[in-house]
Every structure is written in structure tokens, then in C-alpha cells.
Amino acid sequence: MSPNEWVPLRWSSGPIEALKGSPFNCLVVRWPLENSETLISAAKAQGLAVVGQVAGEPGAHVESAARQGLDAIITDKLLTRAPVQILPISGPAEASPQSPVPLKESEWPSVRVGRSGNAEAGPTGYPWVDANGWKCQLFETLHPGKVAWTLGEPKGSMVRAEMYALAVADAGAYNARWVVSLQPEILKGLGNGNGEAREVWATVSRAVRFFEEHRNRQQETKVFARVGVLSGFAGENEFASLEFLNLATRRQLPLRPILLGTESPDNLTGLKALVIIGEKEPNRDVAKEFLHAGGTIIVSAGALGKAAERYGEAQTHETGYSIRRIQKGAIAISPEPWTDPYLLAQDVHRIVGRTHDVVRLWNAGSSLTYPTVNGNGALVHILNYSARPAGQPMSLFVARPYPQARFVDLFGKSETLNTQRKGQGTEVNIPAFTSYAAVEFGEKA
């Protein structure tokens, strides 16, 4: 079994026999672990891989991990010539091409709650959600072919089954995997027949199985976006580029992250705008082709902005950006250097224009969308971070004409939706759901 096929479950206690017939094939344990021989022996007897997560310096634990039969260690420290496989946390340690990579600073997906106990609102006025999707999307750009693991753990006492399902979907919709982390009372309850524990277990297993069954198909899709962001996503540009991805997602403005130096006509296809975060110039031939095709390049008032001032006559956009036309395309230059990623996301959305929205979700509440395309079809993932049915009926618009649409959720609901043509796109009404739903559009759906 390739490590990329590991379906992980964090394990602290409880009967290993409960895993029989489940979608999990990999246990993640805190390492070192008391009575580890018994656990590892039982896991291996069921054909399960075992991965140890080490806090701090792992070197002292590698030999014992290998001796006791661990398959891998999760660490954020660089190790070389280790007798067990290493899963680096987002980077510094090397992993084999077939190793998943746990994401550093993963969130427990949920609506953020303030001190008053009410949902905390972001700058847009919508509930502020902790989400990992944009991190998973960026990871796929930076590490093509690898699988990301999110590491968020539940907060509070007796988390609802629907919240666990959301955590699975928060990674699964982006072709990543959540290291499923059940609260200790849930694991213990599986052994004594606790009804609530069994409900959580059945819900989580069903959600994991749903995404595993669709994984190969999802790998063939790509984000449906009109805006790309070109950056090194590191160093002095790390905060601005990552927070821009985060905040644009909350605006229902899908982005296509592109690593500086990999830009090409292929990964710019379909984009209306390209935001360059940083002062390094992109490939001139690629940029020229993008502009001549009618694209808009958006830059800060730095070195790139000054270099662009030699082109054409300036027009002032309502955002204050200077727009310089180049044949069919344009370069938009900010009036001041970028310091606020929220304002950047807002200004980019206004420059591109709502007419180029690829997706709109009415009565979204605390839900986010992730639209993808594959050939002539589209699949829009909808993640509800409250994990409760929305108070008002939702409507979804996708910016392509489709005659058919089908709705599915994690709990077996599936139905054909009535489609309405809206301009050059399609609108559907969304049935009530809790944690996650998907709408598939196409000639046949």
C-alpha cells in the first residue's frame, strides 16, 4: 500500500476491532507511546499502517520507532538516513514522492465564536470561518502529485457528528485528507456501545468513504477561476499572498494559485486577471501573450508598477488604480504599495468586475464554495461551516450554461435540480443540508 493511499485516523485508546470494515487503513499516534507494542501488534494484524507524531526533536525516538514497527514519523525537523519514513510538516524535511505531507497550522474547521458566545464576523460582515481549503489548494500548486493531510483537532466537549463530517469535507473537497481526530470519549464509547459515539463513528466513516470513492475523479478536476495569483508564496511575500488567498475565498472569489517561475499559457488559460504579489517580473513572453489575449495584470505600486508606467495612457479606475491599456489587455497599478490583503481582495474583485464571477451563492451564511471544472462539466463544492441547515433557502449560480444539475450530500440525499438560464450561466436552488453538499452540472448530471 502506497503512503499516498493511507487514510489516517488519530488513535489514543479504544478497541482496534472497531476499525474492521471502516475506510481507515492508517493509525496516527502520539510518539513515544506507552504500551505501544500491544497497539502496533494489533494494528499490524489488521493490515493497518502506524504513524507516530513526534513533538519537538524526533532524533531520540527514531530508533525505537523503527524497532517497534512504525511505518513513518510526522515531524517538522529535518532528518536524514532515518530507518523509518519521514512525513515532514509542510516542508523542511524531505519525503519520498509517495509520501503525504501534513499541513502546518491546520485549523479545526468551524465558525469562529467571539467572547460573547456569538459568531464572530469578518470585515465583510459575514461570519468568520476557520477553513483549510485555500491551504490545501496552495499545497497542490506547490507540491503537485502529493497529498496534504490537515491536522485540526476538535474543540470543546462532545462535538456534534455533523462537525466531524465538516472536518472531513474541509479537506476532502480539495483532494486532501483530514487526520480524523475523535475525542477520547468517542473512542472509549465505541467499546461500550455508547449510542452517541456510534453515531459519530458512522457519520465520520460515511463522510470519509464518500471522498475516497470520488478521489480519482476529483484528481481530474481543476479550480474554476477567472483570477490567478502569481507569487513565490514565501519570504517577504508570504503573508500578503497567503492572506489574499484566504480573504478572496471568503468573498466567493475563486483563485488559481500559480508559483512564480511556472507561469505558462496553459496555467493562465481562462483567466481574466493575474495578480502579481512580489516585485519579480514574470516571464515576459507569457505576460505579453496574456495581455494580447485581453487579460489584465494587477500589480502593486512598486518596481513592477513603475516599470508598467511606460505603457499607454493612464486611466483612473474607481478603486484609485491606474489602468494602462495594452492592445486588448491592461495593466492595473495600485495607487500605494499593498499593505492590507483584505483591501487587495476587494479591489481585485472590483477591477475584474462581478460580471466575471464564476460562482455566486445567495443566502450563503457561513458557507464557502469551491467550484471546479472537468471538460464540459462543473462540480461546485459547498461547505457549511456552521454544520447546521441554513435559515434561508440557498441559490447557486455558476457562470456556464448547463441543461442539467444534480445535488448530493454526505448523508445519502441525491436529487436532480431544476436549472434556470441566467445570462451566460445557470442558477439552481439548493436543498437544505448540514455540513457539505456538491452540485454537479453538465449535459447529463
ZATORDREN-746010 format. One record per residue (C-alpha): residue number from 1; residue in one letter; y, z, x. Coordinates in nm, 4 decimals. Example, Ala and Ser with C-alpha at 12.3 -4.5 7.8 and 13.67 -1.06 7.14 Angstrom:
2
- guvo  papa  v  w  u
- 1  a  -0.4500  0.7800  1.2300
- 2  s  -0.1060  0.7140  1.3670
end
This chain:
445
- guvo  papa  v  w  u
- 1  m  0.0000  0.0000  0.0000
- 2  s  0.3363  -0.1043  0.1458
- 3  p  0.6020  0.1708  0.1620
- 4  n  0.8265  -0.0621  -0.0387
- 5  e  0.5773  -0.0113  -0.3232
- 6  w  0.5985  0.3676  -0.3145
- 7  v  0.7077  0.5112  -0.6500
- 8  p  0.8336  0.8556  -0.5485
- 9  l  0.8164  1.1945  -0.7196
- 10  r  0.9562  1.5117  -0.5651
- 11  w  0.6841  1.7780  -0.5812
- 12  s  0.7211  2.1534  -0.5386
- 13  s  0.4420  2.3055  -0.7468
- 14  g  0.2023  2.2399  -1.0293
- 15  p  -0.1343  2.0696  -1.0749
- 16  i  -0.1698  1.7405  -0.8847
- 17  e  -0.4172  1.6348  -1.1554
- 18  a  -0.1178  1.5828  -1.3870
- 19  l  -0.0367  1.2680  -1.1886
- 20  k  -0.3563  1.0896  -1.2940
- 21  g  -0.2618  0.7855  -1.4988
- 22  s  0.1086  0.8214  -1.4120
- 23  p  0.3196  0.5493  -1.2440
- 24  f  0.3754  0.7664  -0.9332
- 25  n  0.1974  0.6951  -0.6066
- 26  c  0.4113  0.8923  -0.3609
- 27  l  0.4989  1.2629  -0.3367
- 28  v  0.8183  1.3787  -0.1648
- 29  v  0.8046  1.7410  -0.0446
- 30  r  1.0406  1.9715  0.1434
- 31  w  0.9169  1.9926  0.5018
- 32  p  0.7905  2.2176  0.6513
- 33  l  0.5937  2.3361  0.3509
- 34  e  0.3764  2.6422  0.3030
- 35  n  0.0119  2.5709  0.2201
- 36  s  0.0785  2.2058  0.2998
- 37  e  -0.2855  2.1325  0.3932
- 38  t  -0.4040  2.2034  0.0393
- 39  l  -0.1346  1.9881  -0.1212
- 40  i  -0.1752  1.6961  0.1184
- 41  s  -0.5524  1.7031  0.0836
- 42  a  -0.5293  1.6949  -0.2974
- 43  a  -0.2704  1.4166  -0.2873
- 44  k  -0.4741  1.2025  -0.0471
- 45  a  -0.7808  1.2489  -0.2665
- 46  q  -0.5857  1.0782  -0.5451
- 47  g  -0.4605  0.7980  -0.3192
- 48  l  -0.1027  0.9300  -0.3060
- 49  a  0.1301  0.8853  -0.0100
- 50  v  0.3112  1.2031  0.1016
- 51  v  0.6638  1.2009  0.2473
- 52  g  0.8365  1.5070  0.3937
- 53  q  1.2111  1.5546  0.3614
- 54  v  1.3451  1.7450  0.6620
- 55  a  1.6698  1.9420  0.6601
- 56  g  1.8518  1.9358  0.9943
- 57  e  1.6859  1.8393  1.3223
- 58  p  1.3432  1.6851  1.2484
- 59  g  1.2055  1.6653  1.6015
- 60  a  1.0264  2.0006  1.5913
- 61  h  0.8405  1.9041  1.2727
- 62  v  0.7245  1.5517  1.3568
- 63  e  0.4082  1.6516  1.5420
- 64  s  0.2905  1.8876  1.2666
- 65  a  0.3759  1.6246  1.0048
- 66  a  0.1570  1.3692  1.1802
- 67  r  -0.1221  1.6184  1.2361
- 68  q  -0.1310  1.7181  0.8713
- 69  g  -0.1283  1.3612  0.7446
- 70  l  0.2252  1.2909  0.6224
- 71  d  0.2964  0.9213  0.5792
- 72  a  0.6689  0.9453  0.6535
- 73  i  0.9648  1.1744  0.7081
- 74  i  1.3064  1.1395  0.5454
- 75  t  1.5761  1.2219  0.7984
- 76  d  1.9371  1.1477  0.8872
- 77  k  1.8664  1.1970  1.2585
- 78  l  1.7634  0.9186  1.4955
- 79  l  1.4057  0.9422  1.6184
- 80  t  1.2181  0.7061  1.8462
- 81  r  0.8445  0.6646  1.9056
- 82  a  0.7625  0.9133  1.6317
- 83  p  0.3954  0.9434  1.5293
- 84  v  0.4910  0.9136  1.1602
- 85  q  0.7061  0.6596  0.9838
- 86  i  1.0762  0.7440  0.9527
- 87  l  1.2848  0.6830  0.6420
- 88  p  1.6497  0.7032  0.7559
- 89  i  1.9071  0.8293  0.5076
- 90  s  2.1396  0.5289  0.4757
- 91  g  2.1315  0.4172  0.8257
- 92  p  2.1370  0.5601  1.1740
- 93  a  1.7624  0.5861  1.2252
- 94  e  1.5549  0.2704  1.2383
- 95  a  1.2932  0.1992  0.9732
- 96  s  1.0317  -0.0715  0.9565
- 97  p  1.1092  -0.3799  0.7439
- 98  q  0.8765  -0.2440  0.4747
- 99  s  1.0392  0.0996  0.4503
- 100  p  1.2562  0.2161  0.1604
- 101  v  1.5829  0.3852  0.2579
- 102  p  1.7096  0.6981  0.0766
- 103  l  2.0788  0.6749  -0.0108
- 104  k  2.3103  0.9292  0.1410
- 105  e  2.5297  1.1281  -0.1000
- 106  s  2.3432  1.0176  -0.4128
- 107  e  2.4787  1.1557  -0.7406
- 108  w  2.2992  1.3211  -1.0299
- 109  p  2.3992  1.0630  -1.2957
- 110  s  2.5932  1.2211  -1.5797
- 111  v  2.9315  1.2608  -1.7436
- 112  r  3.1378  1.4873  -1.5236
- 113  v  3.2328  1.8102  -1.7015
- 114  g  3.5533  1.9995  -1.6200
- 115  r  3.6096  2.3737  -1.6068
- 116  s  3.6817  2.3802  -1.9794
- 117  g  3.3316  2.2522  -2.0502
- 118  n  3.4654  1.9222  -2.1862
- 119  a  3.4054  1.5774  -2.0407
- 120  e  3.6403  1.5084  -1.7533
- 121  a  3.8462  1.1893  -1.7915
- 122  g  3.9256  0.9436  -1.5153
- 123  p  4.2537  0.7561  -1.4623
- 124  t  4.1622  0.5096  -1.7384
- 125  g  4.1258  0.7870  -1.9964
- 126  y  3.7523  0.7181  -2.0339
- 127  p  3.5021  0.9918  -1.9432
- 128  w  3.4461  1.0118  -1.5688
- 129  v  3.0829  0.9460  -1.4836
- 130  d  2.8850  1.0128  -1.1686
- 131  a  2.6866  0.6957  -1.1100
- 132  n  2.4880  0.5397  -0.8254
- 133  g  2.4736  0.1785  -0.9392
- 134  w  2.7539  0.0456  -0.7209
- 135  k  2.5988  0.2201  -0.4203
- 136  c  2.2640  0.0546  -0.4913
- 137  q  2.4339  -0.2818  -0.5314
- 138  l  2.6163  -0.2458  -0.1998
- 139  f  2.2967  -0.1312  -0.0290
- 140  e  2.1236  -0.4503  -0.1400
- 141  t  2.4077  -0.6525  0.0144
- 142  l  2.3942  -0.4657  0.3449
- 143  h  2.0135  -0.4397  0.3649
- 144  p  1.8582  -0.7412  0.1905
- 145  g  1.4878  -0.7044  0.1276
- 146  k  1.4873  -0.3243  0.1419
- 147  v  1.4504  -0.0814  -0.1483
- 148  a  1.7013  0.2007  -0.1976
- 149  w  1.5983  0.5488  -0.3116
- 150  t  1.8534  0.7696  -0.4870
- 151  l  1.8187  1.1431  -0.4275
- 152  g  2.0235  1.3126  -0.7010
- 153  e  1.8703  1.6296  -0.8457
- 154  p  1.9231  1.7762  -1.1948
- 155  k  2.1916  2.0345  -1.2531
- 156  g  2.1785  2.3287  -1.4940
- 157  s  1.8861  2.4707  -1.6875
- 158  m  1.6285  2.2706  -1.8838
- 159  v  1.7778  1.9245  -1.8569
- 160  r  1.7108  1.7029  -2.1596
- 161  a  1.4401  1.4376  -2.1352
- 162  e  1.6995  1.1662  -2.2021
- 163  m  1.8978  1.2722  -1.8932
- 164  y  1.5897  1.2296  -1.6767
- 165  a  1.5423  0.8836  -1.8276
- 166  l  1.9047  0.8039  -1.7420
- 167  a  1.8469  0.9036  -1.3780
- 168  v  1.5527  0.6618  -1.3636
- 169  a  1.7632  0.3830  -1.5168
- 170  d  2.0681  0.4566  -1.2995
- 171  a  1.8610  0.3364  -1.0029
- 172  g  1.6108  0.1064  -1.1755
- 173  a  1.8715  -0.1235  -1.3321
- 174  y  1.9828  -0.2097  -0.9775
- 175  n  1.6283  -0.2624  -0.8484
- 176  a  1.6345  0.0734  -0.6671
- 177  r  1.4200  0.3812  -0.7312
- 178  w  1.5144  0.7394  -0.8082
- 179  v  1.3094  1.0042  -0.6294
- 180  v  1.2144  1.1679  -0.9576
- 181  s  1.3044  1.5368  -0.9317
- 182  l  1.1797  1.7527  -1.2158
- 183  q  1.2986  2.1104  -1.2466
- 184  p  1.0383  2.3689  -1.1320
- 185  e  0.9839  2.4961  -1.4868
- 186  i  0.8894  2.1435  -1.5946
- 187  l  0.6315  2.1089  -1.3175
- 188  k  0.4864  2.4507  -1.3955
- 189  g  0.4868  2.3756  -1.7683
- 190  l  0.2658  2.0714  -1.7176
- 191  g  -0.0176  2.3032  -1.6170
- 192  n  0.0054  2.5400  -1.9135
- 193  g  0.0595  2.2881  -2.1920
- 194  n  0.4317  2.3562  -2.2476
- 195  g  0.5493  2.1103  -2.5140
- 196  e  0.8967  2.0535  -2.3731
- 197  a  0.7578  1.9944  -2.0245
- 198  r  0.5113  1.7406  -2.1599
- 199  e  0.7899  1.5615  -2.3489
- 200  v  0.9973  1.5315  -2.0309
- 201  w  0.6933  1.4112  -1.8352
- 202  a  0.6066  1.1468  -2.0955
- 203  t  0.9690  1.0272  -2.1135
- 204  v  1.0134  1.0036  -1.7363
- 205  s  0.6787  0.8299  -1.6901
- 206  r  0.7622  0.5762  -1.9578
- 207  a  1.1046  0.5042  -1.8039
- 208  v  0.9608  0.4626  -1.4539
- 209  r  0.6839  0.2373  -1.5827
- 210  f  0.9406  0.0227  -1.7687
- 211  f  1.1317  -0.0614  -1.4495
- 212  e  0.8196  -0.1035  -1.2372
- 213  e  0.6861  -0.3573  -1.4862
- 214  h  1.0127  -0.5531  -1.4693
- 215  r  1.0750  -0.5164  -1.0943
- 216  n  0.9583  -0.8604  -0.9807
- 217  r  1.1652  -1.0294  -1.2469
- 218  q  1.4762  -0.8268  -1.1612
- 219  q  1.4485  -0.9241  -0.7959
- 220  e  1.5161  -1.2817  -0.9022
- 221  t  1.8483  -1.1970  -1.0703
- 222  k  2.1946  -1.1591  -0.9193
- 223  v  2.5091  -0.9920  -1.0431
- 224  f  2.7144  -1.1956  -1.2886
- 225  a  3.0655  -1.1629  -1.1445
- 226  r  3.3886  -1.3590  -1.1121
- 227  v  3.5311  -1.1342  -0.8395
- 228  g  3.3938  -1.0834  -0.4901
- 229  v  3.4925  -0.8213  -0.2343
- 230  l  3.4686  -0.9180  0.1333
- 231  s  3.4678  -0.6322  0.3841
- 232  g  3.2802  -0.4659  0.6637
- 233  f  3.2408  -0.1636  0.4293
- 234  a  3.2669  0.0674  0.7304
- 235  g  3.5142  0.2281  0.9697
- 236  e  3.8762  0.2358  0.8621
- 237  n  3.7972  0.0143  0.5618
- 238  e  3.5053  0.2212  0.4338
- 239  f  3.6896  0.4444  0.1865
- 240  a  3.9037  0.1674  0.0364
- 241  s  3.6181  -0.0813  -0.0050
- 242  l  3.3674  0.1685  -0.1459
- 243  e  3.6117  0.3310  -0.3856
- 244  f  3.7252  -0.0131  -0.5027
- 245  l  3.3628  -0.0945  -0.5919
- 246  n  3.3320  0.2380  -0.7710
- 247  l  3.6511  0.2070  -0.9756
- 248  a  3.6109  -0.1613  -1.0616
- 249  t  3.2680  -0.0798  -1.2060
- 250  r  3.4306  0.1783  -1.4342
- 251  r  3.6703  -0.0925  -1.5560
- 252  q  3.3711  -0.3089  -1.6613
- 253  l  3.4820  -0.5462  -1.3828
- 254  p  3.1612  -0.6538  -1.2071
- 255  l  3.1957  -0.7292  -0.8358
- 256  r  2.9876  -0.9198  -0.5846
- 257  p  2.9987  -0.7346  -0.2509
- 258  i  2.9940  -0.9719  0.0485
- 259  l  2.9567  -0.8467  0.4056
- 260  l  3.2244  -0.9859  0.6366
- 261  g  3.0672  -1.2498  0.8582
- 262  t  2.8112  -1.3576  0.5973
- 263  e  3.0558  -1.5369  0.3672
- 264  s  2.9381  -1.8849  0.2714
- 265  p  2.9885  -2.1401  -0.0064
- 266  d  2.6627  -2.0119  -0.1602
- 267  n  2.7619  -1.6459  -0.1962
- 268  l  3.1099  -1.7435  -0.3201
- 269  t  2.9726  -1.9754  -0.5893
- 270  g  3.1025  -1.8884  -0.9359
- 271  l  3.3765  -1.6558  -0.8108
- 272  k  3.7352  -1.6898  -0.9315
- 273  a  3.8785  -1.4408  -0.6838
- 274  l  3.7892  -1.2914  -0.3464
- 275  v  3.9400  -0.9565  -0.2434
- 276  i  3.9505  -0.9101  0.1348
- 277  i  3.9620  -0.5436  0.2356
- 278  g  4.0448  -0.5242  0.6045
- 279  e  4.2501  -0.7303  0.8459
- 280  k  3.9812  -0.9543  0.9918
- 281  e  4.0154  -1.3176  0.8926
- 282  p  3.7234  -1.4713  0.7019
- 283  n  3.5546  -1.7934  0.8062
- 284  r  3.8355  -2.0499  0.7827
- 285  d  3.6206  -2.3362  0.6594
- 286  v  3.4645  -2.1217  0.3870
- 287  a  3.8042  -1.9840  0.2813
- 288  k  3.9541  -2.3320  0.2742
- 289  e  3.6721  -2.4657  0.0571
- 290  f  3.7066  -2.1684  -0.1801
- 291  l  4.0817  -2.2252  -0.2190
- 292  h  4.0437  -2.6002  -0.2672
- 293  a  3.7907  -2.5305  -0.5450
- 294  g  4.0546  -2.3278  -0.7294
- 295  g  3.9734  -1.9762  -0.6102
- 296  t  4.2259  -1.7001  -0.5454
- 297  i  4.2143  -1.4915  -0.2280
- 298  i  4.3710  -1.1448  -0.2637
- 299  v  4.4926  -0.9657  0.0492
- 300  s  4.6961  -0.6617  0.1448
- 301  a  5.0467  -0.6725  0.2925
- 302  g  4.9151  -0.6510  0.6480
- 303  a  4.8232  -0.9044  0.9124
- 304  l  4.6382  -1.1311  0.6676
- 305  g  4.9303  -1.1120  0.4238
- 306  k  5.1818  -1.2078  0.6896
- 307  a  4.9627  -1.4981  0.8043
- 308  a  4.9445  -1.6246  0.4443
- 309  e  5.3218  -1.6274  0.4027
- 310  r  5.3429  -1.9647  0.5760
- 311  y  5.1711  -2.1315  0.2811
- 312  g  5.3622  -2.2810  -0.0091
- 313  e  5.6445  -2.1395  -0.2130
- 314  a  5.6119  -1.7797  -0.3318
- 315  q  5.5976  -1.6818  -0.6965
- 316  t  5.6029  -1.3199  -0.8085
- 317  h  5.3229  -1.2019  -1.0334
- 318  e  5.3771  -0.9251  -1.2925
- 319  t  5.1894  -0.6893  -1.0563
- 320  g  5.4515  -0.7499  -0.7868
- 321  y  5.2083  -0.9564  -0.5784
- 322  s  5.3426  -1.2692  -0.4103
- 323  i  5.1401  -1.5715  -0.5226
- 324  r  5.1317  -1.8739  -0.2900
- 325  r  4.9674  -2.1849  -0.4294
- 326  i  4.7380  -2.3945  -0.2114
- 327  q  4.6248  -2.7085  -0.3913
- 328  k  4.4098  -2.5800  -0.6802
- 329  g  4.3854  -2.2262  -0.5425
- 330  a  4.6168  -1.9440  -0.4407
- 331  i  4.6641  -1.6522  -0.2058
- 332  a  4.7899  -1.3287  -0.3647
- 333  i  4.9647  -1.0863  -0.1265
- 334  s  5.0318  -0.7256  -0.2259
- 335  p  5.3936  -0.6032  -0.2015
- 336  e  5.2820  -0.2966  0.0004
- 337  p  4.9716  -0.2092  0.2038
- 338  w  4.6891  -0.0839  -0.0166
- 339  t  4.6623  0.2945  -0.0350
- 340  d  4.5248  0.3571  -0.3853
- 341  p  4.1885  0.1940  -0.4765
- 342  y  4.2491  0.2637  -0.8463
- 343  l  4.5724  0.0617  -0.8447
- 344  l  4.3967  -0.2095  -0.6444
- 345  a  4.1209  -0.2390  -0.9076
- 346  q  4.3828  -0.2517  -1.1826
- 347  d  4.5958  -0.5137  -1.0058
- 348  v  4.2962  -0.7338  -0.9217
- 349  h  4.1865  -0.7283  -1.2856
- 350  r  4.5358  -0.8310  -1.3985
- 351  i  4.5652  -1.1103  -1.1386
- 352  v  4.2258  -1.2564  -1.2281
- 353  g  4.3057  -1.2164  -1.5990
- 354  r  4.0997  -1.0889  -1.8908
- 355  t  4.0143  -1.4491  -1.9798
- 356  h  3.7729  -1.4404  -1.6866
- 357  d  3.5934  -1.1207  -1.7927
- 358  v  3.2208  -1.1867  -1.7714
- 359  v  3.1370  -0.8888  -1.9934
- 360  r  3.3165  -0.6638  -2.2418
- 361  l  3.1777  -0.3557  -2.4133
- 362  w  3.3622  -0.2229  -2.7175
- 363  n  3.3313  0.1494  -2.8039
- 364  a  3.1813  0.1937  -2.4589
- 365  g  3.2465  0.5683  -2.4414
- 366  s  3.0680  0.6870  -2.1284
- 367  s  2.8603  0.3694  -2.0881
- 368  l  2.8736  0.1223  -1.7996
- 369  t  2.7383  -0.2319  -1.7850
- 370  y  2.5665  -0.4262  -1.5089
- 371  p  2.5449  -0.7965  -1.6000
- 372  t  2.3009  -1.0200  -1.4135
- 373  v  2.2046  -1.3854  -1.4361
- 374  n  1.8954  -1.5860  -1.3561
- 375  g  1.9136  -1.9609  -1.4038
- 376  n  2.0334  -2.0306  -1.7561
- 377  g  1.9755  -1.6769  -1.8834
- 378  a  2.1585  -1.3455  -1.8571
- 379  l  2.0454  -0.9839  -1.8676
- 380  v  2.3042  -0.7110  -1.9295
- 381  h  2.2012  -0.3552  -1.8433
- 382  i  2.3870  -0.0836  -2.0386
- 383  l  2.3722  0.2731  -1.9073
- 384  n  2.4897  0.5558  -2.1308
- 385  y  2.5846  0.8490  -1.9063
- 386  s  2.6019  1.0970  -2.1950
- 387  a  2.2385  1.0136  -2.2831
- 388  r  2.3314  1.0567  -2.6497
- 389  p  2.3810  0.7870  -2.9160
- 390  a  2.7389  0.6613  -2.9206
- 391  g  2.9611  0.7883  -3.2007
- 392  q  3.0789  0.4364  -3.2871
- 393  p  2.8794  0.1108  -3.3014
- 394  m  2.8959  -0.0833  -2.9741
- 395  s  2.9610  -0.4551  -2.9400
- 396  l  2.8872  -0.6569  -2.6278
- 397  f  3.0446  -0.9841  -2.5119
- 398  v  2.9068  -1.1981  -2.2315
- 399  a  3.1026  -1.4972  -2.1039
- 400  r  2.8422  -1.7677  -2.1592
- 401  p  2.7252  -1.9333  -2.4798
- 402  y  2.3721  -1.8322  -2.5767
- 403  p  2.1918  -1.9019  -2.9043
- 404  q  1.9572  -1.6026  -2.8792
- 405  a  1.9672  -1.2389  -2.7670
- 406  r  1.7131  -0.9589  -2.7633
- 407  f  1.7715  -0.5831  -2.7328
- 408  v  1.5268  -0.3399  -2.5683
- 409  d  1.5492  0.0261  -2.4720
- 410  l  1.3286  0.2654  -2.2758
- 411  f  1.1581  0.4117  -2.5808
- 412  g  0.9949  0.1063  -2.7355
- 413  k  1.2759  -0.0262  -2.9538
- 414  s  1.2995  -0.4049  -2.9401
- 415  e  1.4742  -0.6397  -3.1769
- 416  t  1.6338  -0.9815  -3.1981
- 417  l  2.0130  -0.9653  -3.2307
- 418  n  2.2435  -1.1902  -3.4296
- 419  t  2.4671  -1.3835  -3.1899
- 420  q  2.8246  -1.4870  -3.2616
- 421  r  3.0045  -1.7535  -3.0626
- 422  k  3.3359  -1.6196  -2.9277
- 423  g  3.5287  -1.8845  -2.7365
- 424  q  3.3100  -1.9810  -2.4414
- 425  g  3.0970  -1.6693  -2.4767
- 426  t  2.8606  -1.4748  -2.7015
- 427  e  2.9061  -1.1464  -2.8849
- 428  v  2.6374  -0.9161  -3.0275
- 429  n  2.6292  -0.5766  -3.1984
- 430  i  2.4235  -0.3161  -3.0117
- 431  p  2.1784  -0.0870  -3.1956
- 432  a  2.2086  0.2858  -3.1237
- 433  f  2.0362  0.4051  -2.8051
- 434  t  2.0415  0.7092  -2.5790
- 435  s  2.0051  0.6574  -2.2029
- 436  y  1.9603  0.2867  -2.1339
- 437  a  1.9365  -0.0463  -2.3075
- 438  a  1.9230  -0.4083  -2.1981
- 439  v  2.0276  -0.7240  -2.3776
- 440  e  1.8646  -1.0474  -2.2699
- 441  f  2.0479  -1.3714  -2.3505
- 442  g  1.9085  -1.7227  -2.3359
- 443  e  1.7815  -2.0305  -2.5130
- 444  k  1.4876  -1.8089  -2.6019
- 445  a  1.5106  -1.4303  -2.5817
end
